[in-house]
Amino acid sequence: MRNFSLFVLVLLAVSWLLPSCVHELVVPEAPDVIPADTVVIEPVETIPDIPVDSVDLTGVPCDPDTVYFQNTILPLLNSSCAKSGCHDVQTHEEGVIMSDYSNIMKEVKAGNPNQSKVYKVLFENGDEKMPPPPDPDLTTAQKALIKKWIEQGAKNNVCNENYGQGCSTDNVTYTEFISPLFANYCNGCHSGNAPSGNLDLTTYNNVKASAQSGKLYGSITYEAGFKPMPDGGNKLSDCFISKVKGWIDAGMPQ
């Protein structure tokens, strides 16, 4: 028993004298080749939002083969016929009013322009002729639009000229936009030998001068101190007004 006790004491002494073992965590090196079934998560790159032009999808897109009453016929008749001293609500010469659809239809036989007074008077002579002298005749193209509208059923239709594309005010020119716009909305009054307000808006120089004076934009925006235009007709759409302003701001390119 004594020998056994001595043996145990010797073992304890040896273990006390030997340094303690330190176990370090061994991390294997990353392999040069990533296994095929390993999923690698890469940082996600933030992509900024791309600005998109405003797109107007309201209403009905315009069909180039259709003549629309609200877009074309009404402003044309308002400008050429429904003015003071002629066929506006106040004057209603010979009981004829050309300022709204229901009254205009009293002079129209849908589908038959040759039986429609609103069309036939465009080709009359003397007192029956409309517009009456000294007002200028409607152009051949304008007469054709009225005829086509009647042939298509003389509907109270409307379309959105900017459907699907928004209202761009870039690259607006007199030839491509301002002149056709005024021909339909303004020149019935502002043309001929005795233009309303002594203001002829059938030439580039006259329209430019009106724009430079501030009268043009003030009138179409119904600004205080200016006579609202078109006279007796509906105010131009926000898009059309924006296009006119874009044309003015760009230096009124021809």
C-alpha positions in Angstrom: 0.0 0.0 0.0 2.9 2.3 0.8 4.4 1.7 -2.5 1.1 2.6 -4.3 0.8 5.9 -2.4 4.4 6.8 -3.3 3.6 6.1 -7.0 0.6 8.4 -6.9 2.6 11.2 -5.3 5.2 10.9 -8.0 2.6 11.2 -10.8 1.1 14.3 -9.2 4.5 16.0 -9.0 5.2 15.3 -12.6 1.9 16.7 -13.8 2.5 19.8 -11.7 5.8 20.4 -13.3 4.8 19.9 -17.0 3.4 23.1 -18.7 -0.3 23.2 -19.4 -1.5 22.4 -23.0 -3.2 25.3 -24.9 -5.7 24.1 -27.6 -5.9 26.7 -30.4 -8.7 26.7 -32.9 -7.3 25.8 -36.3 -9.2 27.5 -39.2 -8.7 25.9 -42.6 -7.7 28.2 -45.4 -10.4 29.0 -48.0 -10.1 26.9 -51.1 -9.1 28.6 -54.3 -12.0 27.1 -56.1 -15.6 27.5 -54.8 -17.6 24.4 -55.1 -20.3 24.5 -57.8 -23.1 24.0 -55.3 -22.0 26.9 -53.1 -24.4 29.9 -53.1 -22.5 33.2 -53.2 -24.3 36.3 -51.9 -23.0 39.4 -53.6 -23.8 43.0 -52.5 -26.9 44.5 -54.1 -26.3 47.6 -56.2 -28.9 50.4 -55.6 -30.3 51.6 -59.0 -31.8 55.1 -58.9 -35.4 55.6 -60.2 -35.5 56.8 -63.8 -37.7 59.9 -64.3 -40.7 59.2 -66.5 -42.6 61.9 -68.4 -46.1 62.4 -67.2 -48.5 60.4 -69.4 -52.1 61.4 -69.8 -54.2 58.3 -70.2 -57.6 59.9 -69.5 -60.4 60.1 -72.0 -60.3 58.8 -75.5 -57.3 58.9 -77.8 -57.8 60.9 -81.0 -58.5 58.9 -84.2 -57.0 60.8 -87.2 -59.9 59.7 -89.3 -62.5 61.1 -87.0 -63.7 64.7 -86.6 -64.4 65.6 -83.0 -67.1 68.2 -82.1 -65.5 69.4 -78.9 -62.0 69.5 -80.3 -62.5 70.9 -83.7 -66.1 71.9 -84.8 -67.2 73.8 -81.7 -64.2 76.1 -81.4 -64.4 76.7 -85.2 -68.0 77.7 -85.1 -67.5 79.7 -81.9 -64.8 81.7 -83.6 -66.5 82.2 -87.0 -70.2 82.3 -86.1 -71.0 82.6 -82.4 -69.7 86.1 -81.9 -71.3 89.3 -80.9 -73.6 90.7 -83.5 -74.1 87.3 -85.1 -75.0 83.9 -83.7 -73.9 84.1 -80.0 -76.5 83.6 -77.2 -77.1 87.4 -76.7 -77.5 88.3 -80.4 -78.9 85.0 -81.9 -79.3 86.5 -85.3 -82.4 85.0 -87.0 -82.8 82.9 -83.9 -79.7 80.9 -84.7 -77.2 80.2 -81.9 -73.8 78.6 -82.7 -72.3 78.4 -79.2 -73.3 74.9 -78.0 -74.1 71.4 -79.3 -77.8 71.4 -78.8 -78.4 74.7 -80.6 -76.0 73.8 -83.4 -77.8 70.5 -84.0 -80.9 72.5 -84.9 -79.1 73.5 -88.1 -77.7 70.0 -88.8 -79.2 66.9 -90.3 -76.8 64.1 -89.1 -75.3 62.1 -91.9 -76.4 64.6 -94.6 -74.3 67.7 -95.0 -76.2 68.9 -98.1 -79.4 69.1 -96.0 -77.7 70.8 -93.1 -78.0 74.5 -93.0 -74.8 75.0 -91.0 -72.9 73.5 -94.0 -75.0 74.9 -96.9 -74.7 78.5 -95.9 -70.9 78.3 -96.3 -71.5 78.2 -100.0 -74.3 80.7 -100.4 -74.1 84.2 -101.9 -75.4 87.6 -100.7 -77.2 87.8 -97.4 -77.4 84.0 -96.9 -73.7 83.6 -97.0 -71.9 82.7 -93.8 -69.8 84.0 -92.4 -71.2 87.3 -93.8 -69.0 89.9 -95.4 -66.6 91.4 -94.5 -65.7 88.4 -92.5 -63.5 86.0 -94.4 -64.7 82.6 -95.7 -63.9 79.5 -94.0 -61.0 77.7 -95.7 -61.6 74.7 -97.9 -60.1 72.5 -95.3 -62.4 73.9 -92.5 -65.5 73.4 -94.7 -64.3 69.8 -95.4 -64.0 69.2 -91.6 -67.6 70.3 -91.0 -68.8 68.2 -93.9 -67.0 65.1 -92.6 -68.3 65.6 -89.0 -71.8 65.7 -90.3 -71.2 62.6 -92.5 -69.9 60.8 -89.5 -73.1 61.4 -87.6 -72.6 64.9 -86.1 -71.8 63.4 -82.7 -71.0 65.4 -79.6 -67.7 63.6 -79.3 -64.4 64.6 -77.8 -60.9 63.1 -77.7 -57.7 63.6 -75.7 -55.0 65.1 -78.1 -52.3 64.1 -75.6 -53.4 60.6 -74.8 -50.4 58.4 -74.0 -47.8 61.1 -74.4 -48.3 63.8 -71.9 -48.2 67.4 -72.8 -44.8 68.3 -74.3 -44.0 71.9 -74.6 -40.7 71.3 -76.4 -40.1 72.3 -80.0 -43.4 74.2 -80.4 -43.3 76.2 -83.6 -45.6 78.8 -85.2 -46.1 76.8 -88.4 -46.8 73.4 -86.8 -48.8 74.4 -83.8 -49.6 78.1 -83.2 -51.0 78.8 -86.7 -53.3 75.8 -86.8 -54.5 76.5 -83.3 -55.3 80.1 -84.1 -57.0 79.2 -87.3 -59.4 77.0 -85.4 -59.9 79.1 -82.2 -59.2 82.7 -83.1 -59.1 83.7 -86.7 -62.8 83.8 -87.2 -62.8 87.0 -85.2 -59.2 88.2 -85.7 -58.9 88.3 -89.5 -60.3 90.0 -92.6 -60.7 93.7 -93.3 -62.2 94.5 -90.0 -60.7 92.1 -87.4 -62.0 92.2 -83.8 -60.1 94.7 -81.7 -58.3 95.7 -84.8 -56.1 92.7 -84.2 -55.3 90.4 -87.1 -53.8 87.1 -85.9 -53.4 85.4 -89.3 -49.7 86.2 -89.7 -46.6 85.2 -87.8 -45.4 88.8 -87.3 -48.8 89.9 -85.8 -49.0 86.9 -83.5 -45.4 87.5 -82.4 -46.1 91.1 -81.7 -49.2 90.2 -79.6 -47.1 87.7 -77.7 -44.3 90.1 -77.0 -46.8 92.7 -75.6 -48.1 90.2 -73.1 -51.7 90.5 -74.5 -51.7 87.1 -76.1 -50.8 85.1 -73.0 -52.8 87.3 -70.6 -55.9 86.8 -72.7 -55.8 83.0 -73.1 -55.1 82.6 -69.3 -58.0 84.9 -68.4 -55.5 87.1 -66.5 -57.0 90.2 -64.8 -56.9 93.2 -67.0 -57.1 91.2 -70.2 -60.1 90.2 -72.3 -60.6 86.5 -72.0 -60.0 84.7 -75.3 -61.4 82.9 -77.3 -64.2 85.4 -77.1 -67.5 83.6 -76.4 -65.8 80.1 -76.6 -64.4 77.7 -74.1 -61.0 78.5 -72.5 -58.1 76.7 -74.1 -57.0 73.5 -72.4 -54.2 73.6 -69.9 -52.0 71.7 -72.3 -52.7 74.2 -75.2 -51.9 77.1 -72.9 -48.7 75.4 -71.8 -47.7 74.9 -75.4 -48.3 78.6 -76.2 -46.2 79.6 -73.2 -43.5 77.1 -74.2 -43.5 78.7 -77.6 -43.2 82.2 -76.2 -40.5 81.3 -73.7 -38.5 79.6 -76.5 -38.4 82.9 -78.5 -41.4 82.3 -80.6 -39.8 80.1 -83.3 -41.4 80.2 -86.7 
